[in-house]
Amino acid sequence: MNAEDSLLVDNILRALNPLGRYQILHIIVVLLGLPIAGFQLFSNVFTAKSVPHQCAGPPEGSNWTAVFDKSGNFTVVQEECRLVLKENSSVLDSAPCVYGNEYELPRDASVVSQFHLVCDIKWLASFSQTVLILGQGVGGFLSTIFSDRCGRKAAFVGSNFGFLLSGLAVAYSPNVIVFIVLKFFIGGFQQGIGLSAAAYILELLPLEYRAGQSWLVGGTWGFGVVMFSIVSSFFKHHSWRYLQLAISLASVSAFLQWWYLDESLRWLLANGKTKMATKIIRRMARVNGQSDATVFEQLQHAETFVRAEAKEQQKTSTEEFAIEATSRLSLLDILKVRRLLLNSVCLWFGWFTAAISFFTIYLTATSLSGDPYLNFGLTALMEFPSNVFYFFYLNRLGRKRCMVTAYMTMGTGVVLAGMFKTLEKDNTMFTKFTLFASLVAMCGASGCFTIMFSYTPELFPTNLRTQAMGVSSFMGRIGGMLAPFASYLAEQAIWAPGVVIGICACLVCALSHFLPETTGHELPQTLPELHAWFKNKGAKDVNSRISSEVRNSRPV
């Protein structure tokens, strides 16, 4: 839909009351699906929690001589992953857990104990989270195509139903292979819910009301993650399957969404479905208390829009088409054009660092001292102050300053958390410092994502903007896929994950020097416009061209 088409729909929405009862009810019904998406994304934190275990002893009626060919006065120590033969204080021999493992909690307390994901195959629990994030990448790609072709409602409701069915299937997984495969589908449908919901709400409102759309979606998402910790706490003494069923059944809102929601008016008009669009406009007028006479003129525009658009397309001149073709860019141009490549490398590493820090902090929140459910909930709450801060200061301070602030906050937090975690062994006082540093890091990590979502599309010409955003998001997925394995690095050195992420954060801050400040500038339409930011004037000069009006305004 071009600018003229969008203006037509905006005028229709304004005539029907741009924020009337119809829009509010539709937004509420759509938002019902967003908190649930967070439930499944982080479900492994509690359904696949670590369970204390040790090697099982020999069955009744037998002894250790079947394992160790030894007689006399000896003892066998049952460690987590091996049996150790000792005589007095000397270690004589060792063997794997030939009789399996025994757990301190009931067998079905966790996926880990249910499927014996310990010792040599303990990595499978983390791998299932990696597969889920991989599914997000695939789902994000396919759901956008489906949404454009079949409609916003179809993509949103379809993803919700798929989410419901896959979540229920996970609860009945007979083995770890089925569990991991289903996690891939959960990741795909989860991304479909998020992207289609954001597009639906964005298209439901006229231009002047869209500024708060991302903050509304982000706030609802954060609320869902907090609620997940509360819901999970009610099932901490029950089977992981019950928790999985509970968070999956929350997706029954899909039936309400299927019954109540209309298709996006913008999508219908852009795809020539004027008959259905007319019905929706009449329903919107009725729900918002507007008379047909008030919107009749706009309604006529809606009914004749597609025919006029088709005729207009035929009038496009060959010269205009040639100009458009010469200015068209492909993804390969990112590698060919130095300025695009430099921007991309800086942003890709920023996305990677933001994702690996964000997911590492969430996935390790329950390993902090204290109640794991409270720690996870507090971590989720830290997204709110971060969103509020950047809502008011993103334009006032500028993209680069906010970017450096977010990454330095996150980097400092994770480094300090790792340092305090190391000191906990000698002094339990440091447990509170560890939690505080981790919460500070979460504030920064949430801000990193906010900045990258705002900054990335502003650094590419129009013909590359969507593709560049997709590749950047994919780089973030790579970081997210590595995050579940941070705990294994911590087993070697508790401080190591924090130091690695902290170094990455410092590198992002250094790379930001090569990026221009975009606050107060129109989005670059072509590659020459982007080059003009640097021609004869360094990035430093461009950075200073931020108007005082923009500095004191809210994001739009």
N, C-alpha and C positions, 0 to 999 in steps of 0.2 A: 504494500500500500504506500503510494507516494504522499508527498506533503499535502497536495490538494485533497486527496481522499481522506487523509487523517483529519484535515480541517473540517470536512463535511461531517464526519462522525462526531467530532468534538462539538460542532454546532447543534447536532441532534441531541446529544447528551445534555448540553447546556439548556436547551429548550425544554427538556424533560425533567429538569432539576438534577444537576450534576452529581449531587451527593444526597440523593433521596432515599426513601425506604427501600426501593428496589436494589440500589447499589449496595447499601449497608447490609441487607440480608444476604445478598449474593457473596459479598466479601466474607461475612461470618461463616457461611457454609463452606466456602473454599478453604478458609483458614483452619477449619476443623481437621483437615487432612495433613497440615504441616507439622504439628507437634508429634504426631504419630510417626512421621518419617524419621525424626530423631531417635525415637524408641528403638527402631530396628538397626539404625546405623551403629549405635553403641551397645547393642544388646550383649555382645560378647564380653563386655566388661563384667557382667554379673552371671550370664548363663555359662560362660567359659572361664570362670574365676579359678585361680589356683587353689588346689586342695592339698593340704599336708599329707604326705604319704611315705611309705617305707616298703622295703621288700617284704613280701609275705613269708611266713614260716612254713615249714613242711606240713603236709596234711596229717591228720590224726593217725597214729599208728606207725609213723615213720620218723626218721631223724635226719640229721645233717650229713650222715655218712654217705648218702646218695649223691651229695654235692661235693663234699670234700673227702677224699680218701685218706682219712686221718683218724686215729684212735688216741685215746688218752684224755688228759685234762685240758680241754680247749673250750673257747667260747666263740660264738658267731654273732657279730654285730650286724643288725639289719639296718643299713643306711637307705637313703632314698632310692638309689639306683644300683646298689651292689651289696653283696654279702661279703663281709670281711672276717676271715678266720684269724683269731688271736690266741696266743698262748702267753699268759701273763699280760705284759704290755707290748709284746712283739707281734707284728703283723706277719703271718705265715703265708697267707694266700687270700685271693679274692675271687668272686664269681658274680655273674649277672643275677638278676632276680629270676631264678629258674621257676619259682612258684608264683610268679606274678607279683602284684602290688596290693597292699591293703591301705585303706584311707581312713583318716580321722573322722570324715563326714560320711553320710550315707552315699551309696554308689551313685544315685541319681541327683546328687546335690549340684553337680556341674557336668558340662560336656567333657571336661578333662577326665574326671573319674568314671563317667559313663562309658567312654570309649577308650579309656586307659591311655590318654595322650600325655604320657610322662616319659622321662628319660630320653631314649633315642628318637622318639617321635613326638616329643612335646612341642616341636616347632609347628605341627599341624594346626594347633589351636590358633596361633598367630597367623598362619598362612590363610586360614579361613577369613580373617579380617582383610588380608591383602586381596583375596579373591573378591570380596564384597566391593572394595574400592575399585578394582578392575571392572567389575560389573557396572559401577557408577559411570566410568568413562564410556563404556559401550552404550549404556542406557541413555546417557546424555546426548550421544550422537544420533541414535535411532529415534529417540522420543521427539527431538526437534523436527526431524523429517516427517514423522507421523503426525505431529501437531500441525505442521504447515499444510499437509495434504488432507487430513481427515477432520481437523478442527481442534480447538483448545479443550472443549469439554470432553471430546472423545479421548484425547490423550490423558487428561487429568483423571477422569473417572476410570478409564481402562487401566491406568497405572495403579490406581487405588485398589481395584479389584485384583489385579495381579499381585500387588503387595499383600493383600489379605490372604490369598490362596497360598502364596509361597511361604509366608510367615507361619500359617497353620501347618504346612507340610514340614517345615523345619522342626516343629514340636514333635513330629512323629518319625523323625529320621532314625532308621534302623542301624546306621553305621556312619562313620566319619566321612566317607566318600560322598554319600547322599547329602550329608550336612553341608559340606563345602560347596557342592554343585548348586544347592538351593541358595546359598549365600550369594552366589553370583547373580541369580535372578532377583534377589532382594535388593542388591545394589543397583541393578538396572531400573527396577520399578521405583526405587526411592528417588533416583535422579529424575525420572519422568514426572513424579509428583511435584518436586521442587521447581523444575523449569516451567512446566505447564501452568502451575499455580501462579508463579510470578508473571508470566505472560498474560494470563486471564485477568488478573487484578489490574495490571497495567493498561490493558485494552478496555477495561470497564470504566475508566475515568478519563475526563478531558485533561489537557496539558497542565493546567494550573493546579491540579490535585495530585499529580503524579510524584511530586517531590518526596512524599513520605512513604511511597510504596515499598522501597527496599528496606526502610527502617521498620515498617509494619511486619513485613515478612520475616526479617531478621529477629525482631522481638518475639514473634510467635514461635519461631524455631528455638530460640533460647529458652522460652517458657516450657517448651516440650521436653528439652533435655533435663531441665530441673525436675519436671514432673516424672520423668523416667526414673530418676534416683529415688523419688518418694514411692512410686509404684513398686519398684524393685525391693525396697526395704520390707514391704509386706509379704514378700515371698522368700525371704532370706533363709527360712527354715523349711522350705518346701523344694520339691523337684524343680530343676531348671526347665523342665517341659511345661510346668504350670505357668511359670513366668513368661515363657515364650508364647503360650496360648493367650495369656492375658494381654500382652502388648500387641499380638496379632489381631485379636478380636476387637481391639480399639479401632481397627480399620473398617468396622461395619458402617461408619459414616459414609462409605462409598455408596450405599443404597440411597441415603438421603441426597447425596450429590447427584446421583443419576436421576432421581425423581424430580428434584427441585431446580437445578441449575439449567439456565438457557445456554445455547451456544454463544460464543463471542460475537457481538454485533459487527465489530470491525472485520473479523474473519469472514462472516457471512457476506458482507457487502463486497469485500475484496475478491471473493470467489463466485460472485454472481448469483448468490442464493437470496434474491430480493424478496421472494414470497415469505420465506421463513423470517427474514429480517423485519419485514413489515409486521408480522405477528408479534415479534419480540418488542418492537417499538410500541405497539398498542398495549401490550402487557405492562411495559415499563411506565407508560403514561397513566394507566389505571392504578398501578401500585403506588406511584408517586403522587397521585391525586391531581394529575394534570388532565385537562380536557383535550379531546382530539383536535379541536380548533386551534389550540395553542401550538400544536406540533405538526399541523397539517402541511404547512409549507415544507418543513424539513422532511416530512414523510414522502412528499412528492419527489424531493431530491433523491431520497434513498431508492425509490422505485425505479427511477430513470437513470440512476448512476451508472450501472453496468453498460447499458446501451450506449450512453455518451462516451464512456471510457473506451469501449471497443472501437468506436468511430475515431476517437482521438488517437488511438494507437496506430491506425492505418495512415494517419497524416504525418507520421514521423519521417523526416527527410533522410535521404541517404547520407547527406553531409553530417547530420547530427549523430547518426549511427557510427559513422567513421570516426568522429571525434571521440565518442564514447569508447570505441574499440581500442584506439591508440592509448587511452588513459587507463585501460583495464590492467590490473596487476594480478599476478598469481602468487601463490605461496612461495614459489621458488625465488621470487624477487627479494624475499627477506634475506636469502643467502647471497644474492648478487649485489644488492645495494648496501654500501657500507653503513650508512646511517640507520637503515632498517635493521641490519644485523646487530649493530651495537645496542640499539634500543631493545631488541628481542633478547639478546643474551642477558642483559641486566634484568629484564622483567622475568624471563624464564627462571633465573636463579632465585629471584624474589618469590615467585610462586612456589617453587620447590621448597624453599626455606619456610615459608608461611605454613605450608601444608604439613611438613614433617614435624614442625614444632607444635602446631595445633593438635594434631592427632596423638602425638607422643604425650603431651600434657594430659589430654583426656584419658588415654588408655592406661596411663600410669597413676592416675589420681587415686585409685583404690589401694595402691601400694604404700601410700603415705601413712604415717602413724595416726591412729585414731579410727573413728568409725568410717568405713569405706563409702557408705552411702551418703553420709554427711559431706565427706571430702569431695565426692563427685558432684553433689548438688552445689556446693560452694564454688567449685570450678566453673560450672555452667553459669552461675549467677554473674561471674566476672565478665561475661559478654555484654551485659547491660550497661555498666558504666563506660565501657569502651565505645559502644555504639552511640551513647549520648554525647560523649566528648567529641567524637569526630563528626557528629551531626551538626554541632555548633561551630567547630573550629577547622573543618576540612578546607573551607574556602578562605577563612580568615588567615590561617597560617600558611596555606599553600600545600600542594601535594608533596613536594620534596621534604619539607620540614616535618610534616605529619608522618611521612614514610620513615624517615630517620628516627623520629620519636618512637614510633611503634616497634621497629626492629630493635632499637637499643633497649627499650623496656623489656621486650621479650627475651633478648639475649642475656641481659643482666639477670633477669629473673631465673632463667634455667641454669645459668652458671652458679648463682648463689644457692639455688635449691640443691644442686648436686654437691656443692661444698658442704652445706649444712647436713645433708643426708649422710655424708661420710663421717661427720663429727658426732652424729647421733650415738654411735657405739660407745663413745666415752662420756657423753653428757646428754641425758634425755631432754634437757632444756632446749636443745637445738631442733627438736621435733616441731615445735611451734614456728620456729624461724623457717624451717623447710616448707611447711604449709603456706606461710605468708609469701615466701619467695615464689612458690609455684602459682599462687593466685595472681601475683603481679605479672608473672610470665604469661598467664592466660589472658590478662587484659591486653598485653602487647600483641599476642598471637591473634586474637580476635581483631584488633586494629589493623594488623598486617593484611588480613583478608579484605577488610573494608577498603583500605588504601588501594590494594592491587585491583580490585573490581572497578574502582573509580578511575585509576590512573592508566591502566593498560589500554582501553579503547581510545584514549585521548592522544596516544603516541603513534597512531597509524592512520594512513589515508583511508578514505571511505571504502574503497574497493578491497582493502585488506583487513578492515577492522574486525569483522566477524571471524574471519579465518585466524587472525592473530590471537583473538581472544580464545578461540578453541584450542590452539596449540599451547598457549600459556596455561590454560586450565589443565591440559593433559600433563604438562610438566609438574603441576601441583599434584596430580594423581600419583605420579611416580614417588613424590615425597610421602604422600599418604600411604602408599603401599609398603614403603620401607619402615614407617613409624611403628608398626606392631612388633618389629624385631629389636627395638631399642632396649627392651628389657633384657635381652640376651647380652647386649653390650654392657649393660649395667651389672650383670653377674660377674663380669671380668673386672670392671672398675666402676663403682657406683657413680663417680663423677663424670665418666666418659661421655654419656649422651648429652649432658648439659654443656660440656666443653665443645663438643662437635657442633651442636646447634648454635652455641654462642659465637663460634668462629664464623659459621655461615652467616649469622646476622650481621657481624662486623663487615664481612665481605659485601653484603647487600648494601650497607650504608656507604661503603667506599664506591661501589658501582653506581650509586645514585648520583654521584658527581657528574657522570657522563650523560645524564638525562636532563632534558629541559623542564622548566616549570611550565605547566599547562594552565594553571588557574588564571582565569581572566581572558583566555584565548579561545577563539572559535575553533571547533574541531577541524583539523586539516582535511580538505576534500581531496587533494591530489598530492603526489610526491613532491612537486616543486614547492607547494606551500609548506610542506614539512621542512624542506631544505632551506627555505627562506628564513626560518627561525634561527638558523646558524650562519647564514651567509653574511659576511662582514661583521657579524656580531656573535660573540661567544655565548655559550649557554648561560654564562653568568649575567650577561647583559639582558638576555631574554628573561631570566628569572626575576629581574628587578621590575619588569613591566607588569606588575599586578596592581590593578587600580584599587584605590581605597574603597570604592563602592563595593567591589567584589569581596575585599577582605572583610568587610563588615556585614556581609550578607550570608544567608543560610544556603546550603547546597540546593541545587535545583536539578 
